[in-house]
Amino acid sequence: MTEHVPTRVVLVRHGESAVTVARIVGGPRTCSGLSPLGVRQAERLRDRLAGTGEIAATALVSSAYPRAIETAEIIAPSLARELVIDEAFGEHDPGPICDGMSFAAFVEEFGMPDWESDPYGVVFDGGETIAAFHHRVATAFASLVREHAGGTAVVVCHGGVVDVIMRQALRVPVTGGFDLHTRNTSLTEIVLTRPGRWQLHRYNDHAHLAGLPPETPRPADV
């Protein structure tokens, strides 16, 4: 019988984004990268990983959003791995109609999103349903685990993506039950100890952000 070698996945949420500071629905079409604070957050994580050597990465993957790519490029020297872009790890796509709208304009036109009820219902007009988002990310995650079996894959992604993968690993419904508040550039680490059995080693580890402001002041919605 072949001994099972654990597979480790480290999820890194991107640094604070410029669209978040501007209060914009920033999908794949309008994401403009990191805010100045987001850059500092990523640099802090890079310096931490370089100093501790706590992650022996065998792969570095990023979503195709500029805020994720920029974060991954900043931390890449500390992991000594070539960056691979996989758009399947992108955030919940708001679609072309809502992508780039201000939060205030979105709420005025469509109301507050309902994240808790029907996963097949329309959240963003013309965008992904929650069910479609979960299917996309879960499929990409399964492929990642197969491709990097026995290794340590670092995935720079998004808060929603971390939520999907945590729900997959915990085998809970795609909506409801609990809320996650994943901090920018935090580390979430799960290990496949044997087929079908995940261990959570850490969630939302953002010790490297000590002393930084929690966020950039944002303009009030009008």
Residue pairs with C-beta under 8 A, 6 or more apart in sequence:
4 193
4 194
4 195
5 149
5 150
6 150
6 191
6 192
6 193
7 145
7 148
7 149
7 150
7 151
7 152
7 153
7 191
7 192
8 151
8 152
8 153
8 189
8 190
8 191
8 192
9 141
9 144
9 145
9 152
9 153
9 155
9 165
9 189
9 190
9 191
9 192
10 55
10 57
10 152
10 153
10 154
10 155
10 187
10 188
10 189
11 155
11 157
11 161
11 162
11 165
11 187
11 188
11 189
11 190
12 45
12 71
12 72
12 75
12 154
12 155
12 156
12 157
12 185
12 186
12 187
12 188
13 156
13 157
13 158
13 159
13 162
13 182
13 183
13 184
13 185
13 186
13 188
14 34
14 38
14 42
14 65
14 67
14 68
14 70
14 71
14 156
14 157
14 158
14 184
14 185
15 34
15 35
15 37
15 38
15 39
15 40
15 41
15 42
15 67
15 70
15 71
15 74
15 184
15 185
16 34
16 35
16 37
16 38
16 41
16 184
16 215
16 216
17 26
17 31
17 32
17 33
17 34
17 35
17 38
17 67
18 26
18 32
18 33
18 34
18 35
18 38
18 67
19 25
19 26
19 30
19 31
19 32
19 67
20 26
20 35
20 215
20 218
21 35
21 37
21 215
21 216
21 218
22 102
22 218
22 219
23 102
23 103
23 104
23 218
23 219
23 221
24 30
24 100
24 101
24 102
24 103
25 94
25 98
25 99
25 100
25 101
25 102
25 103
25 106
25 124
26 32
26 67
26 99
26 100
27 91
27 93
27 94
27 95
27 98
27 99
27 100
27 127
28 64
28 65
28 87
28 90
28 91
28 93
28 99
29 96
29 99
29 100
30 99
30 100
31 65
31 66
31 67
32 66
33 66
33 67
33 70
34 42
34 67
34 70
34 71
35 216
36 216
37 212
37 213
37 215
37 216
38 67
38 70
38 71
38 184
39 70
39 74
40 212
41 184
41 185
41 209
41 212
42 70
42 71
42 74
42 75
42 185
43 74
44 185
44 208
44 209
44 212
45 74
45 75
45 185
45 187
45 208
46 74
46 75
46 77
46 78
47 78
47 208
48 54
48 78
48 207
48 208
49 55
49 75
49 78
49 79
50 77
50 78
55 79
55 152
55 154
56 152
57 79
57 80
57 81
57 152
57 153
57 154
58 81
58 148
58 151
58 152
58 153
59 81
59 84
59 147
59 148
59 151
59 152
59 153
59 154
60 72
60 76
60 79
60 81
60 82
60 83
60 84
60 153
60 154
60 156
61 72
61 83
61 84
61 85
61 86
61 89
61 144
61 153
61 154
61 155
61 156
62 68
62 69
62 71
62 72
62 83
62 84
62 85
62 86
62 89
62 155
62 156
62 157
63 69
63 85
63 86
63 87
63 88
63 89
63 90
63 91
63 156
63 157
63 158
63 161
64 85
64 86
64 87
64 90
65 90
65 91
65 158
68 89
68 90
68 156
68 157
68 158
69 83
69 85
69 156
71 156
71 185
72 83
72 156
73 83
75 156
76 82
76 83
79 154
81 154
86 140
86 144
88 136
88 137
88 139
88 140
89 137
89 140
89 155
89 157
89 158
89 161
90 157
90 158
90 161
91 157
91 158
91 159
91 160
91 161
92 123
92 124
92 127
92 128
92 130
92 133
92 160
93 99
93 124
93 127
93 128
93 133
94 124
94 127
94 128
95 124
95 125
95 126
95 127
95 128
96 126
97 124
97 125
97 126
97 127
98 106
98 110
98 124
98 125
98 126
98 127
99 127
101 109
102 221
103 221
104 221
104 222
107 221
110 124
110 125
113 123
113 124
114 121
114 123
115 123
115 130
115 175
116 175
116 176
117 175
119 129
119 130
119 131
119 134
119 174
119 175
120 129
120 130
120 131
121 129
121 130
122 129
123 129
123 130
128 136
130 174
130 175
131 174
133 160
133 164
134 164
134 167
134 174
137 160
137 161
137 164
137 165
138 164
138 165
138 168
141 164
141 165
141 168
144 153
144 155
145 153
145 192
155 161
159 180
159 182
162 180
162 182
162 188
163 180
163 182
164 174
165 190
166 180
166 188
166 190
166 203
167 173
167 174
169 190
169 198
169 200
170 198
172 178
180 203
180 204
181 204
182 188
182 203
182 204
183 204
183 206
183 209
184 206
184 209
185 206
185 208
185 209
186 204
186 205
186 206
187 202
187 204
187 205
187 206
188 202
188 203
188 204
188 205
189 200
189 201
189 202
189 205
190 198
190 199
190 200
190 201
191 198
191 199
191 201
192 198
193 199
